[in-house]
């Protein structure tokens, strides 16, 4: 795999074959998938999906575990519904994560990622220990597949995330670094955060966004290059810390606009990579 290959995040749905063909034709060589509908995790659809991916030549680098019932409508919704934090769904979602990892292994992905929810700042809080135990169980399970579990950035500071990684104490726990999330959640400058988390970065989302307008609110996502991340500065920092993995463009809008923004984002990244020699 070349240095910092370009990829996109795609969901598996009925039009997957057509969208995969478009990203291949555009020159993308990698992709991150999200947890597919259950019918795609068993044959015959699983076999058909594997064959389609193999024929495309586009490598699956990661699968993002997403969970039923999650909402990113606002900060309160995120705290109450997202990831492994909610106690009522934690055990079931741990098992969902294991199934996601098995699917990822089937399609050739060595990384699994997820937003696990807001990590409590107080380590004596029972949910802190609960999250540590959950991640230990997941990491121990996916190690048999030679996989890494990568924490999505954004909902906590880089310093807290680094301490949490230390407390989980598993070599196959890393970070999927999303600079826009750091900005949109208001948790810190992404370039400074990269310095803190450099040793654990195993995947990157290229996404853009704006800072929240008021405390307790979420910032807005923007097309690549139209937010406040500063993509040239971001890629230069990635080069500086020695990151060589995929650059996965994520754009969370529906329909044709998503594909248009993915393609325009690639043009921007191609220009920056040429300028920086990466």
C-alpha positions in Angstrom: 0.0 0.0 0.0 1.4 3.4 -0.9 2.0 6.1 1.7 -1.2 7.8 2.8 -3.5 6.3 0.2 -6.8 8.0 -0.3 -10.1 6.4 0.7 -13.7 7.1 1.6 -16.1 6.0 4.2 -19.0 4.1 2.7 -22.1 2.4 4.1 -23.2 -1.0 2.8 -26.7 -0.6 1.2 -28.5 -1.6 -2.0 -26.6 0.9 -4.2 -23.2 -0.1 -2.8 -21.9 -1.6 -6.0 -22.7 1.6 -8.0 -21.0 3.8 -5.4 -18.0 1.5 -5.2 -17.6 1.7 -8.9 -17.6 5.5 -8.8 -15.0 5.8 -6.1 -12.8 3.3 -7.9 -13.1 5.3 -11.2 -12.2 8.4 -9.3 -8.9 6.9 -8.2 -9.6 6.0 -4.5 -7.8 2.8 -3.5 -9.1 2.3 0.1 -12.4 2.5 2.0 -13.8 2.3 5.5 -17.1 0.6 5.8 -19.7 1.0 8.6 -21.6 -1.9 10.3 -23.7 -3.4 7.5 -27.3 -4.6 7.8 -27.5 -8.1 9.3 -28.2 -9.7 5.9 -24.8 -8.7 4.6 -23.0 -10.5 7.5 -24.2 -14.0 6.3 -24.3 -15.7 3.0 -25.4 -15.3 0.3 -25.1 -11.5 0.6 -21.8 -11.7 2.5 -20.2 -13.8 -0.2 -21.5 -11.5 -2.9 -20.1 -8.5 -1.0 -16.7 -10.1 -0.6 -16.5 -10.9 -4.3 -17.6 -7.4 -5.3 -14.9 -5.9 -3.0 -12.2 -8.3 -4.3 -13.0 -7.5 -7.9 -12.9 -3.8 -7.3 -9.3 -3.8 -6.0 -10.4 -1.2 -3.4 -9.0 -2.3 0.0 -11.2 -2.2 3.2 -8.9 -0.7 5.8 -11.4 -0.5 8.7 -15.0 -1.1 9.7 -16.8 1.4 12.0 -19.1 -0.1 14.6 -22.3 1.8 14.8 -25.1 0.9 17.1 -28.9 0.9 16.8 -30.5 3.7 18.7 -27.6 6.2 18.5 -28.4 9.9 18.0 -26.0 12.7 17.2 -28.7 15.4 17.2 -27.1 17.4 20.1 -24.7 17.0 23.0 -27.4 15.6 25.3 -28.4 13.0 22.7 -24.8 11.9 22.2 -24.3 11.5 26.0 -27.5 9.5 26.4 -27.3 7.2 23.3 -23.9 6.9 21.7 -21.5 4.1 22.0 -20.7 1.9 25.0 -21.4 4.5 27.6 -25.1 3.8 28.1 -25.3 1.1 30.7 -28.6 -0.4 29.5 -27.2 -1.3 26.1 -23.5 -1.8 26.9 -23.5 -5.6 27.1 -25.4 -6.0 23.9 -23.3 -3.4 22.1 -20.1 -5.2 23.2 -21.4 -8.3 21.4 -22.4 -6.2 18.4 -18.8 -4.9 18.3 -17.5 -8.4 18.2 -19.8 -9.3 15.3 -18.7 -6.2 13.5 -15.0 -7.2 14.0 -15.8 -10.7 12.6 -17.4 -9.1 9.6 -14.4 -6.8 9.2 -12.0 -9.8 9.3 -14.1 -11.5 6.6 -13.7 -8.5 4.3 -10.0 -8.1 5.0 -10.0 -5.2 7.5 -7.4 -5.1 10.3 -9.0 -2.2 12.1 -12.3 -1.7 13.8 -13.4 1.7 15.2 -16.2 3.3 17.1 -17.3 6.3 19.1 -17.6 4.7 22.5 -19.3 7.7 24.1 -18.2 10.4 26.5 -15.4 9.1 28.7 -16.0 10.4 32.3 -13.3 12.8 33.4 -13.6 11.4 36.9 -11.8 8.0 37.0 -13.7 7.0 40.1 -17.0 7.2 38.2 -18.4 3.7 37.7 -18.9 4.3 34.0 -15.1 5.0 33.6 -14.3 1.5 34.9 -17.2 0.1 32.9 -15.7 1.5 29.7 -12.2 0.3 30.5 -13.6 -3.3 31.1 -15.6 -3.1 27.9 -12.6 -2.1 25.8 -10.4 -4.8 27.4 -13.0 -7.4 26.5 -13.3 -6.2 22.9 -9.5 -5.9 22.4 -9.0 -9.3 23.8 -11.6 -10.8 21.5 -10.4 -9.1 18.3 -6.7 -9.9 18.9 -7.4 -13.4 17.6 -8.1 -11.8 14.3 -5.0 -9.7 14.4 -7.1 -6.6 14.6 -6.8 -3.2 16.3 -9.7 -1.4 17.9 -9.4 2.4 17.2 -11.2 5.0 19.3 -12.8 7.9 17.4 -11.7 11.2 18.6 -13.9 14.2 19.4 -15.9 13.7 22.5 -13.1 14.1 25.0 -9.7 15.9 25.1 -6.6 14.3 23.7 -5.1 14.1 27.2 -8.1 12.2 28.6 -8.1 9.8 25.7 -4.4 9.1 26.2 -5.0 8.4 29.9 -7.9 6.1 29.0 -5.8 4.2 26.5 -3.1 3.7 29.2 -5.7 2.4 31.7 -7.2 -0.1 29.2 -3.6 -1.3 28.7 -4.0 -3.3 25.5 -1.5 -3.1 22.7 -4.2 -3.4 20.0 -6.1 -0.3 21.2 -5.4 2.8 19.0 -7.0 5.9 17.7 -8.9 6.8 14.5 -8.2 10.5 14.4 -10.9 12.8 13.2 -9.8 16.5 13.3 -13.3 17.9 12.5 -14.8 16.1 15.5 -12.3 17.8 17.8 -13.5 21.1 16.5 -17.2 20.3 16.3 -17.3 19.0 19.9 -15.1 21.9 21.1 -12.6 19.6 22.8 -9.3 21.0 21.5 -7.1 22.0 18.6 -6.7 18.9 16.4 -3.1 19.7 15.5 -2.1 20.0 19.1 -4.1 16.8 19.8 -2.1 14.9 17.2 1.0 15.6 19.1 -0.5 14.1 22.2 -1.9 11.0 20.4 0.7 10.5 17.7 1.9 7.1 19.0 -1.6 5.6 18.8 -2.9 7.0 15.5 -3.8 4.0 13.2 -6.4 5.6 11.0 -7.4 9.1 10.0 -10.7 10.7 8.9 -10.3 13.7 6.6 -13.3 15.7 7.6 -13.9 19.4 8.1 -16.1 21.4 10.5 -16.7 24.5 12.5 -16.4 25.3 16.2 -19.7 25.4 18.2 -21.4 28.7 18.3 -22.2 28.3 22.0 -21.2 26.0 24.9 -23.1 22.8 25.0 -23.8 22.8 21.2 -22.3 20.9 18.4 -20.4 22.7 15.5 -21.4 22.1 11.9 -19.7 19.7 9.5 -18.5 21.3 6.3 -17.1 20.0 2.9 -13.4 19.4 3.0 -11.5 22.7 2.8 -14.5 24.8 3.9 -14.3 24.4 7.6 -11.8 25.4 10.3 -9.5 22.3 10.4 -6.9 23.7 7.9 -6.3 20.6 5.8 -2.8 21.5 4.6 -1.7 22.1 8.2 -3.3 18.8 9.2 -1.6 16.8 6.5 1.7 18.4 7.2 1.3 17.4 10.9 0.5 13.8 9.9 3.7 13.8 7.8 5.6 15.2 10.7 4.5 12.4 13.1 5.4 9.8 10.6 1.8 8.7 9.8 1.7 6.6 6.6 -1.8 5.0 6.8 -4.9 5.8 4.7 -6.6 9.2 4.5 -10.3 8.4 4.6 -12.6 11.2 3.6 -15.8 11.2 5.6 -18.8 13.3 4.6 -22.0 13.0 6.6 -24.6 14.2 4.1 -27.1 12.1 2.2 -27.6 11.5 -1.5 -25.6 12.7 -4.5 -24.2 15.6 -2.5 -22.1 13.2 -0.5 -20.5 11.7 -3.6 -19.9 15.2 -5.1 -18.2 16.3 -1.8 -16.1 13.1 -1.7 -14.8 13.8 -5.2 -14.1 17.5 -4.6 -12.3 16.5 -1.3 -10.1 14.1 -3.3 -9.0 17.0 -5.6 -8.1 19.1 -2.6 -6.1 16.3 -0.9 -4.3 15.4 -4.1 -3.2 19.1 -4.5 -2.0 19.2 -0.8 -0.2 15.9 -1.0 1.6 17.0 -4.2 2.6 20.3 -2.5 3.9 18.5 0.6 5.5 15.6 -1.2 3.4 12.9 0.3 
